[in-house]
């Protein structure tokens, strides 16, 4: 089997990498960037530092800072309208998953037009849009290295998965120093999101030798450091490992796939506005327990990479240790269940058929080691509520 592999053309990884934006743009022959970020980074002066560095290099830029968590069609259209006011030859996504996802959507729509719904999976948008440069500020989504974006359709409360080479950044500047000021809750949620990416990429039915290597290395980087960055946010070594692991996990799932956790997570985010990483964390132990019998050897390898099982231990015992570790990690990082988070029980139950249908329609559950039907997904939603 031939595995289709795609990566950013340029990557700069390490402390201070974000300062290389003018140099990287020049290497790519780009000079008029449109920067997509959020209010936090704009108000804190981070976006201004980027534009000042660009201006010092003689590059003209504009900034859109009104992105929203879990980007919506309306927020993407607002950014697109702002871009149309100038003459821009590329889009820079600066921030966490939401600014980067917004930047990707804007880059495609700016060149190809049409409503965002036209681009949802199973459509694959491979014809390039505007070039995208990604500068992540959270160690979680791995969006700087992926060919996916997620946009919520407010009309249907559906998180639309949009895929294709057009969404893959041409360059990524991965600077762990940008994560040193992350709040604890965001640190935990994005960290578990990255771990979920690595595990799902490795157990996916679309896994391949290239993605496997990145997935296992990501797990080895992430697992020992999640509790360290939770306990000591200023631990530079742990922050660096988390940022590298998140990027490796992004490369892994972009060249393999995610699976059932992500398929079930997107509807929770769309209907209840739970942050993506947090909804993944709520689901990960239960979905891993459900899926384990379909890929015992693969999940056992994950347990060994994470460091909770030994090489000589039987695979089934290793999978049990993995599930127990994921449950313990949620406890240690104060991950709330849906009820504890404050979601309404009656609304959750009423929406289960819709969420199960949307999860299946996304295509991600079809990549799972155990491919579920709607009834199995509904049972998992109920199990997660009761946990």
N, C-alpha and C positions, 0 to 999 in steps of 0.2 A: 504494500500500500504506500502511495506517495502522500506525504503530509504537507499540506500547504502552509508555509511559514511566512510570516510578515512581521517586520520590526521597524521602528523608527529609523530614519536614515542616519541621524546623528543622536548620540546620547552623551551628556556630560553628567557625571555622578560624583558627588562629594561636597564637602563643606565649601560654600561660596559659589557653587555652580550656577546659581541664578544670576550672578553678576555677569555671566558670559553671554547674556542675551544679545547685546549689540554685535558681538563677534560671531555668534552663531547665525544671526540673521544675515550678516554680510557674507558668510560662507555659502548661504543658500541663495544669495542674490535677491534678498528681500529688504525693503527699506521703509515700508509704511504700515506698521503693525496696528491692528485694532485689538486692544487689551480687554478681555472679559474677566471680571473679578467680582468680589462681593463687598458689601458695605464695611464689614469688619476689617478687611485688608486695606480698603480705601481710607477709612477713618483712622486707622492706626498708622498710616503713612507708608505702608509697604508698597502700595501701588505707585505712589508718588516717587518713591526711590527708584522704581523701575523706569518711569517716564523720564526722570532726571538723568539717569544713566544713558538712556536712549538719546535724549536731547544733546548730551555732551558729546555723543558720537555722531551728531548731525542727522539723527533719524527723527522723523515726525510721527507722533502716535496720538491715538485717542483712547479714552477709557470709558467702558460701560461697567458700572459697579452695582447695578440693580438686579443682579441675579438672585434667585430665591432657592431655598433648599428644595430638592427634588424638582428640577426645572419643569415648568409648564409650557404649553404651547404659547400662552400669552407672554410669558417672560422671554421666550426665545424670539417671538415676533418683535417685542420691544427692543431687544438687542439688535436685531436685524435692521430695524428702522434707523437706529442710531448709526450703525455701520454705513448705511446708504447715504448718510449725510456727508461722508468724506470719500476719499479715494484711497482705499486700503488694498494692499496686496497679500495680506496674511492675517490670521487671527491667533492671538496668544491667549491661551487659557491659563489663568493665574489663580490658584486656590485649591480647594478640595474638589470632590467629585462633581459638585453642582456647577461651579464655574467652568470646569473642563468639559462637562457634558454640554453645557450651553454653548461654549465656543465651538465644539464639534458640530452641533446642529446648525449654528449660524454659518459656519464655513461651507456646509453643504447647500443650505438654502440660498445663500448669497449667489451661488453660481448656477444652481439648478432650479430654484423656485419651487412653487407648489406648496400645498399644505403638508405639515409634518406627518400627518397620518399616512400619506402616500409612501412613506419611507419605512414604516414599521415592518418587522419580520413577519413573514419569510422573505420580504423584499431585501435584496442585497445591493447596497449602493457602492459600486466599485469605481465608477468614473469620478475622478478627483474633483473636490470643491476647492476653495481657497486653501493654501497650505496652513497647517496647524502646528503651532509650537506650544508645548505643555510644560508648565512649571507647577508641580504639585506642592501643596503646603500641608497636606495630611498624609500620614503613612497608612493608606487603606485601600483606596479604589484601584490603584494601578492604572488609572485611566490614561496616564501619560504614555502607555505602551500598548493600548488596546484599540481594536477596530470596532468598538461599540459605543453607543450613547443611549441614554434613557431619558425620555421626555414624557411627562404626564399629560394626557388629554383630559382637561377639566370637564369636558362635556360628558365623558363616560367614566370618569374616575379610573382610567386605565393607564398603567405605566407602560409605555410603548418601548419595546426593545428595537433599536435601529442598528443595523449591522452593515459592514462593508469596509473596503479599503479606504474609502473616502474619509472615514472617521479616524484613521490611524495618523497620529501626529508625525510630521516629518522630522521633528526634533523634540527631545525631552531633556530638561535641565532638572536634575534630581538632587536637591540641596537639603540635607537633613536639618541644617540649622534653622530652616523655616518652620520646623515642627517643635522647637524648644519651648514655645509659649502656648502650646495646645492645652486646653482644659482637660481635666481627668476623664470626664465622660466621653468627650470626643476621642481622646487617646484610646480608651478601651474599645469603643464601638468601631472605630476605623481599624484598629489592630485585629479584632476578631473578624471583621470583614475581609481583611487580607488573608488571614488564616483560612477562612472559608474558601476564598478563591483558590488557594494552593491545594487544599484537600479535594475540592470538587474537580479541579483540573486534572488531578492525578487519578481519581476514580472514574472520571467520565468515560463513556463509551467512545469518545473521540480523542482520547489520550494517545500520545505518540512519544517516541523516544526523546524528541527535542523538548516537548512540553514537560515530560516527566522529570528531566534534569532540573529545570527551573522550579518546578513545583516542590520537589524534595529539598532543594537548597533554600527555597523560601520558608518551608516549614522549619528547617534547622535554624534559620535566622530569627524567625518570629517567635516561636514557642518559648525559648529561654528568656526572652526579653519583654514579653507582654506584661508580666507582673512587675518587672523592674521599672518600666516607664510609668506604670500605674502608681508605684510606691514613690519613685523619685523622678518627677518630670524633667529634671535637669541632667539626668544621666546621659551624657553625650554619646557614650559608646552604645548604650541600648537604643537611643534615638537613631543613631546611624544604622544599626542593624535592622531596626524596624522599617526604616525608609527603603533600604536596599531590599529587604524581604518583600515589602509591598510591591515594589517594582518588579521583582522576579515573579511574584505571584500573578501580576498583571500580564506579563509576557506569557506565563504558562497558560492561563485560561483564554487569552486572546488567540493562542495557537492550538488550543484544545477546545474547551467549552466549560461553562458552569453547568449546574444540574438542578436537582430538585429544590435545594435550599433557596436558590435565587428565584426559581419559578414561583415558589410559595411566598417569598419575601416581597416581591414587587407589589402584589395586590394589598398586602398589609400597609405598605407605604402609601399606596394610592388612596385607599379608603380611610385609613386612620392617621395618616401623616406621621407615622413612626419613622425615625431616621433609618436609612437603609442598613447601616452596619448593625444597629441595635436589633432590627427585625431579623437579620441573619443570625445574630447571636441567640435570640429567642428560639430559633428553629433548629440550629445546628445539632445539638445533642439528640433530639428526637428523630430528626431525619437521618442522622448517621446510624442510629440504632435500627431504624427501618431498613436502610439501604445496605447495611453491613453484609447480610447473607449473600448478596449479589456479587460481591467482590471482596471476599474475605482476605485474600492475599494482598490486595491493594490497600485495604484499610489497615491491615497489620503493618504494612510498610510505612504508612503514615504514622502509626503509633511508635514505630522505631525511630523514624525521623524526628518526631516530636520529643522523644526521649523517655517515654513512659513504658516501653517494652524492650526486652533484650532480644538479641539475635536468636538465641536458642529457645526462646519461648514459643509455644504453639500459636498459630495464627488466630484461632478463635479466642484464646485468652488475651492476645494482644488487642483484638478489636474491642473486647470488653473493657480493657484498660483505656483505650482511646475514648470510648463513650464516657467513662467515669471521669477522665481528665477534662473533657469538654464541659461536663456538668460542674466540676470543681472550679474550672476557670471562670464560668459564669458567676458562681458564688463569690469567688475572690475579687472579681471585678464589678460586683454589685449590679449585675445585669438583671433588670426586672422582667418578670413574666408579663403577659398582656394585661392581666387583671391588676397586678401591682403597678403597672405603668399608668393605669387609670382608664383603660378602654372599657366600653360598655358591653356587658356580657350578652345582653339580648341582641344588640346590633352585630356583634361578632358572630353569634349563632345564625342570625338571619342572613348575613352576607357570605357564609361559608360556601353555598352552592356557586355564587358568583365568583368568589375568590378562587375556588377550585377550577372553574371553567377558564378563568383568565390565566391561571398558572399553566394549565395544559396548553392553552392557545399560544403561549409565549415560545413553546418549543423546548425550553430548558429541561423539563422533566423527562423528555424522550432520551436525553443523554445520561440519565441516572442509571446506576448499576441494576437497581430494581425499578422498572418502568411502572409508575402507578397509574391507576385510572382515577376518575373523579371521586369515586367512593373512598379510595385509599387516601387521597389528599384531604378529603373532608375529615376522615378519622384522625389524620395527623394534626389538622388545625384544632380539633377538639382535644387531642392529647396535649398539645402545647398550652392550650388554655388551662387545662387541669393541673399541669406540672407545678 
